[in-house]
Every structure is written in structure tokens, then in C-alpha cells.
Amino acid sequence: MKLTYPHMGEAYIAAKAMFDDLGIESIIPPFSTQSTLRLGAKESPESVCLPFKIMLGNYVRSIEEGADTIVITGSCGPCRFGYYGPLQKLILEDMGYDVDMIILDPPREGINKFFQNIKKLSGGESHKSFKVFLSAYKVCEQIDKLNEIQYFVRPRAKDKAKINSIMHRFRSQVLYAKGSKEISDLIEKTMDQLLTLDIDMEMKPIKIGIIGEIYTIIDPFSNLNAEDRLGDMGAEVHRSMTVRDWAENNLIKPLKREKPYKLEKELSKPYLPVLIGGHTQQCIGHAVNYARSGYDGLIQIYPMSCMPEIVSRSILPQIEKDYGIPILYLIVDEQTGEAGYQTRLEAFYDYVENRRRRQSSSKQAQST
């Protein structure tokens, strides 16, 4: 069995760590490019979400390199992600690819079925697979910490090219690291390298929270490297959802009989008291939390035709009004142009920075 899995931000790192520890060969698809997207879009339904098209392109690239089994997480509720696995398998069969697909539905959809799939992956050693899963989860935690350091360092670094060099080297080396131990050591080494860079500790960059649909938030290709672009301009960003966050709320907490996304759902209640699918309540809840925490601006990123985020988009202007926080709305699909995208980010950054400067000047004038 040669496993593969789609790119979804840094999820491939934790997946590789888990399967390496289980002794299962996994084939990581080449990093997504416009060619990958065109390949997936060509075979996908026209109106389907951008992540579907990118992931389908990922599968084809991996199958061409020898993968025979696809592992993908499942979903429940009114979101098209729950249809991804079955529909993509049918499309691959129509394309002439005979591959097995293992869909890991969240434990809340049935704990027995969840562990049956884990057992299938581990060759029957469910006890071993649980320990390996915990090790992979710790890798997710380290990845989050690495990103937080990068988000802090990037706007303050005097030579931003060095950050790009360090992160590029990390992404190249992690493909050849074996198991959670080697990967963890590499992440620690990369964090140390970032922390030794020459940075301006006196700088107080504007803070921007990234909200929206989880895939387009955490996948640099689909959001056109929005986090790096903003950091290079001088903004300190924070990603509202991560791979670790997803694993904690969809796997760890349900197994512990704990309620997921408790804070986000509580904060979203005045605006959206019921679950409508996707991460709508989380998007709204994070927006409120960022506003209360003193962030200077928010950016919602989501795929065209994403129903849950379209609902969020209709609610966020009220939060913008209630809390006086500017919000930029970015919709992405295969037609998104890089130049126009960059221009909108730059314009929003300039607006938020000038707005904070005016507010600061006004407060100083009132104090005198």
C-alpha cells in the first residue's frame, strides 16, 4: 500500500510523520501549482469549490508517482466537503485510475467506524496507531508554534529574504525527514534559525486576523501566500484556524467527550445562534474575538460559491460596524489574478495603517 493525501497547508507534514511511524510508505504530491489546479479544474464540476479542484489535481500527481490509496478526512453537516471523497473517487475512476480511498470521518460520526479505518491503516494494530496519532498531533502543535514565530519575525526582520530562505529550506528538508522524531527536530532547528535573525524589537506592526474557510486560510497556494505578502508589507498576522486546531476540535475533543469550538460558538451566538455548516460560527466567533483583542483589521478568505462563508460574509459587516474594525473580503478561485490580489492587500494594509495612525494622533491630542 502506497498512501497519498492532498496538500492542505502544512497538514502533509503531520500526515507524513504519522505514516512514517506506522511504517507505511506515503507519496506526498508535488506542491500545488497552476498546472495542478488546471488539471483538477478540467475534470471537476464547474461550480465546485476551489479546494476540490486543487485536491483532485494533487491526487492525479501522486497516482502518477505510484500511489494506490488515498486518505482524506470526512465531514458532516451542510457543507460540500462531505461529498469530496466519494465524488473524487468517481471522477478518478472515470479518468481510468483504480485507487482505494479511505475516508476518516470525525469520531462524532461514529467512533467504531473511525477506529475501524485507523485499524485498516495500521494493519490491525489500533493501540500502536493511537500512540502514533498523538505523536503526529504534537507535530501539529510544533508547526503552529513555527508559524507563530514566523508571523512575529517577518514584519520585524531587517532582511526578509533570510526568512524566505529558511522556510524554503525547511519545506525541502522535511520531505526527506523520517518519522515524527526527525521532523520534530527539524522544526525545532528551523524555529531556532528564525529566532536568531536580526529583528527590530521596537517596531509595533499592525495586527491582522485571517478568518474564513479553513482550507483557503491555511493553504498558501490557494490564498496566494497572503500571510507572507502581508508580513513583508509590515503586518503581523494571525491565522484563526490551523491543522492542530482542526485535529483538536474534530478528533481530540470528541474522543474526550468535550464540546468543540466552545469559545467561537459562544461569541457568534448574537449573530448566528445555530450551526449552518462549514466553519461559519467559527469565522464569526473569531472575528469578534480578534476585534475584542485589539486587532487592527481582519481579512476573510473563502472560495467562490462556498455557502457557509457567503453567510459569514453577510454577517461580518455588522461586526465591522459594532466593533469599528475594518474587514477585507477576498474570494478565490482558479481565475483569481495575482496582480489585482496584491493591489487589494496593499490598499487594505495602507488603509489600516493610516487609520491606526490617525486614531493614535487623536488620542494624543485629547490627552494634551
C-alpha positions in Angstrom: 0.0 0.0 0.0 1.3 3.4 -1.1 -0.7 6.2 0.5 -1.2 9.7 -0.6 -3.1 12.7 0.8 -3.9 16.2 -0.5 -2.0 19.3 0.3 -3.8 21.4 2.9 -1.3 23.9 4.3 1.2 22.0 6.5 -1.1 19.0 7.0 1.2 16.9 4.8 4.0 17.2 7.4 1.9 15.7 10.3 0.5 13.1 7.9 3.9 12.1 6.8 5.1 11.8 10.4 2.2 9.5 11.3 2.6 7.2 8.3 6.4 7.1 8.7 5.9 6.0 12.3 3.5 3.3 11.2 6.0 2.0 8.6 3.6 2.9 5.7 5.1 4.3 2.5 3.4 7.6 1.6 3.7 9.7 -1.5 3.4 13.4 -0.9 2.0 15.1 -4.0 4.2 17.8 -5.6 3.5 21.2 -4.1 0.4 22.8 -5.8 1.0 24.9 -8.9 -1.2 26.5 -11.6 -0.7 23.3 -13.5 -2.1 21.2 -10.6 -5.1 23.5 -10.4 -5.7 23.4 -14.2 -5.5 19.6 -14.1 -8.1 19.3 -11.3 -10.4 22.0 -12.7 -10.5 20.3 -16.1 -12.1 17.2 -14.5 -14.2 18.9 -11.8 -17.8 20.2 -11.9 -17.6 23.8 -12.9 -19.2 25.3 -9.8 -17.5 23.2 -7.2 -15.2 24.8 -4.6 -11.6 25.7 -5.4 -10.2 23.2 -2.7 -11.9 20.3 -4.5 -10.1 21.2 -7.8 -6.7 21.6 -6.2 -7.0 18.3 -4.2 -8.1 16.4 -7.3 -5.0 17.7 -9.1 -2.9 16.6 -6.1 -4.3 13.0 -6.3 -3.5 12.7 -10.0 0.1 13.8 -9.5 0.5 11.3 -6.6 -1.1 8.5 -8.6 1.3 9.2 -11.5 4.1 8.7 -9.0 2.8 5.3 -7.8 0.2 6.0 -5.1 -2.6 3.4 -4.9 -4.5 4.6 -1.8 -5.9 8.0 -0.9 -6.5 9.1 2.7 -8.8 12.0 3.3 -10.8 13.3 6.3 -14.5 13.4 6.1 -17.1 15.9 7.2 -20.7 16.1 8.3 -23.4 18.8 8.1 -24.4 21.0 5.2 -21.0 21.5 3.6 -19.9 20.1 0.3 -16.6 18.9 1.8 -18.5 15.8 3.0 -19.0 14.9 -0.7 -15.4 15.4 -1.7 -14.1 11.8 -1.1 -16.9 9.8 -2.9 -17.2 12.2 -5.8 -13.5 12.5 -6.3 -13.2 8.7 -6.4 -15.9 8.5 -9.1 -14.0 11.2 -11.1 -10.7 9.3 -10.8 -12.4 6.1 -11.9 -13.8 7.9 -15.0 -10.2 9.1 -15.7 -9.0 5.5 -15.6 -7.4 5.4 -12.2 -8.1 2.4 -9.9 -7.3 3.6 -6.4 -8.7 2.8 -2.9 -10.0 5.7 -0.9 -10.1 5.7 2.9 -12.3 8.5 4.4 -11.6 9.3 8.0 -15.0 10.7 9.2 -14.8 12.6 12.6 -15.4 10.4 15.7 -18.8 12.2 16.3 -20.0 10.5 13.1 -19.3 7.1 14.7 -16.4 6.1 16.9 -16.4 2.5 15.8 -16.2 3.4 12.1 -13.4 5.9 12.9 -11.3 3.3 14.7 -12.0 0.7 12.0 -10.4 3.0 9.4 -7.5 3.7 11.8 -7.1 -0.1 12.3 -7.1 -0.6 8.5 -4.3 1.9 8.1 -2.2 0.4 10.9 -2.6 -3.1 9.8 -4.7 -4.1 12.8 -2.5 -2.5 15.5 -5.0 0.0 16.8 -3.1 0.5 20.1 0.1 1.4 18.1 -1.9 3.7 15.8 -3.2 5.7 18.7 0.3 6.4 20.0 1.4 7.4 16.6 -1.6 9.7 16.2 -0.6 11.5 19.4 2.9 12.0 18.1 1.5 13.4 14.8 -0.7 15.7 16.9 2.4 17.0 18.7 4.0 17.7 15.3 0.9 19.8 14.5 1.5 21.8 17.7 5.1 22.4 16.7 4.0 23.6 13.2 1.7 26.1 14.8 4.5 27.4 17.0 6.8 27.6 14.0 4.2 29.7 12.1 3.6 32.0 15.1 7.3 32.7 15.3 7.4 33.3 11.5 4.4 35.7 11.8 6.2 37.6 14.6 9.6 37.8 13.0 8.6 38.5 9.3 7.3 42.1 9.7 10.2 43.0 12.1 13.1 41.3 10.2 15.6 43.6 8.6 16.3 41.1 5.9 13.1 39.3 4.9 14.9 37.3 2.2 16.6 35.3 5.0 13.1 34.2 6.3 12.2 33.0 2.8 15.4 31.1 2.6 15.0 29.4 6.0 11.4 28.4 5.3 12.2 27.2 1.7 15.0 25.0 3.1 12.6 23.7 5.8 10.0 22.7 3.2 12.6 20.9 1.1 14.3 19.1 4.0 11.0 17.9 5.7 10.2 15.8 2.6 13.3 13.7 3.4 13.0 13.6 7.2 11.8 10.2 8.5 9.2 9.9 11.3 7.9 12.3 13.9 11.2 12.4 15.8 13.3 13.7 12.8 10.5 16.0 11.7 10.2 17.5 15.2 13.9 18.0 15.4 13.9 19.8 12.1 11.0 22.1 13.2 12.9 23.0 16.4 16.0 23.7 14.3 14.0 26.0 12.0 12.5 27.9 14.9 15.9 28.5 16.3 17.1 29.8 13.0 14.2 32.3 12.8 14.8 33.5 16.3 18.5 34.3 15.6 17.6 36.7 12.8 18.2 40.4 13.3 14.8 42.0 14.0 13.5 45.4 15.1 12.0 44.8 18.6 10.9 48.4 18.8 8.6 48.1 15.8 4.9 47.8 16.6 3.3 46.4 13.4 -0.4 46.5 12.7 -2.1 43.2 13.6 -4.4 41.5 11.1 -6.5 38.4 11.8 -7.1 35.9 9.0 -10.7 34.4 9.0 -12.8 32.4 6.6 -12.9 28.9 5.2 -10.3 26.6 6.7 -8.6 25.3 3.5 -8.1 28.7 1.9 -6.9 30.1 5.2 -4.2 27.6 5.8 -3.1 26.7 2.2 -0.6 29.2 0.8 -1.2 28.3 -2.8 -5.0 28.8 -2.6 -4.7 32.2 -0.8 -1.7 33.3 -3.0 0.6 33.5 0.1 -1.5 36.2 1.7 0.3 35.8 5.1 3.8 36.2 3.6 2.7 39.2 1.5 1.2 41.0 4.5 4.2 40.2 6.6 6.5 41.6 4.0 4.5 44.8 4.0 4.9 45.1 7.8 1.8 43.4 9.2 1.8 40.8 12.0 -0.9 38.3 11.0 -2.7 35.6 12.9 -4.3 32.5 11.4 -7.7 31.8 13.0 -7.7 28.1 12.1 -4.9 25.6 11.8 -4.3 21.9 11.3 -3.8 21.5 15.0 -6.9 23.4 15.7 -8.9 21.2 13.4 -7.4 18.0 14.9 -8.1 19.2 18.4 -11.7 20.1 17.8 -12.7 17.3 15.5 -10.7 14.4 16.9 -9.2 15.0 20.3 -12.2 16.8 22.0 -14.9 14.4 20.7 -12.8 11.4 22.0 -12.7 13.1 25.4 -16.5 13.9 25.2 -15.7 17.6 25.2 -17.5 20.2 23.1 -15.5 21.6 20.2 -15.1 25.3 19.3 -16.8 26.4 22.6 -15.4 30.0 22.7 -16.1 30.6 19.0 -19.7 29.4 19.2 -20.4 31.4 22.3 -19.1 34.6 20.7 -21.0 34.0 17.5 -24.4 33.5 19.2 -25.6 37.1 19.0 -25.1 37.0 15.2 -25.6 33.3 14.3 -27.0 31.1 17.1 -27.3 27.9 15.1 -24.9 25.6 13.1 -25.4 26.0 9.3 -22.4 24.0 8.1 -18.7 24.6 7.4 -16.9 26.9 9.8 -19.4 29.8 9.7 -19.8 30.0 13.5 -16.0 29.8 13.9 -15.5 32.6 11.4 -17.9 34.9 13.2 -16.6 33.9 16.6 -13.0 34.5 15.6 -13.9 37.9 14.1 -15.5 39.0 17.4 -12.5 37.7 19.4 -10.0 39.5 17.2 -12.0 42.7 17.5 -12.1 42.4 21.3 -8.4 41.6 21.4 -7.4 44.9 19.8 -6.6 43.7 16.2 -6.4 46.5 13.6 -8.1 44.7 10.8 -9.5 41.4 9.5 -9.3 39.6 6.2 -11.9 36.9 5.3 -10.7 34.5 2.6 -13.0 31.9 1.1 -13.6 30.0 -2.2 -16.2 31.3 -4.7 -19.6 29.6 -4.2 -18.8 28.5 -0.6 -22.2 28.6 1.0 -21.2 28.8 4.7 -18.7 31.6 4.1 -21.2 33.5 1.9 -23.4 33.6 5.0 -20.5 34.7 7.1 -19.8 37.5 4.5 -23.4 38.8 5.0 -23.0 38.9 8.8 -19.4 40.3 9.1 -20.4 43.9 8.0 -22.5 44.1 11.2 -19.5 43.0 13.3 -17.4 45.6 11.4 -20.0 48.2 12.4 -20.4 47.0 16.1 -16.7 46.9 16.8 -15.3 49.5 14.4 -12.8 47.1 12.8 -12.2 47.2 9.0 -12.6 43.9 7.1 -11.3 43.0 3.7 -13.2 40.2 1.8 -11.2 38.0 -0.6 -12.9 35.4 -2.8 -10.5 33.0 -4.6 -11.0 30.6 -7.5 -8.9 29.5 -10.5 -9.5 32.9 -12.2 -8.0 34.9 -9.3 -5.4 37.3 -10.7 -2.2 37.8 -8.7 -1.7 41.5 -9.6 -5.2 42.5 -8.5 -4.9 40.4 -5.4 -1.7 42.1 -4.4 -3.2 45.5 -5.0 -6.1 44.9 -2.8 -3.8 43.6 0.0 -1.6 46.7 -0.3 -4.6 49.1 -0.3 -6.0 47.4 2.8 -2.7 47.5 4.6 -2.3 51.2 3.8 -5.8 51.9 5.0 -5.5 50.1 8.3 -2.0 51.6 9.0 -3.2 55.1 8.3 -6.4 54.5 10.3 -4.4 53.4 13.3 -2.0 56.4 13.0 -5.0 58.8 12.9 -6.5 57.2 16.0 -3.2 57.3 17.8 -2.8 61.1 16.9 -6.4 61.8 18.1 -5.8 60.1 21.4 -2.6 62.0 22.0 -4.3 65.3 21.2 -7.1 64.5 23.6 -4.7 63.7 26.4 -2.9 67.0 26.0 
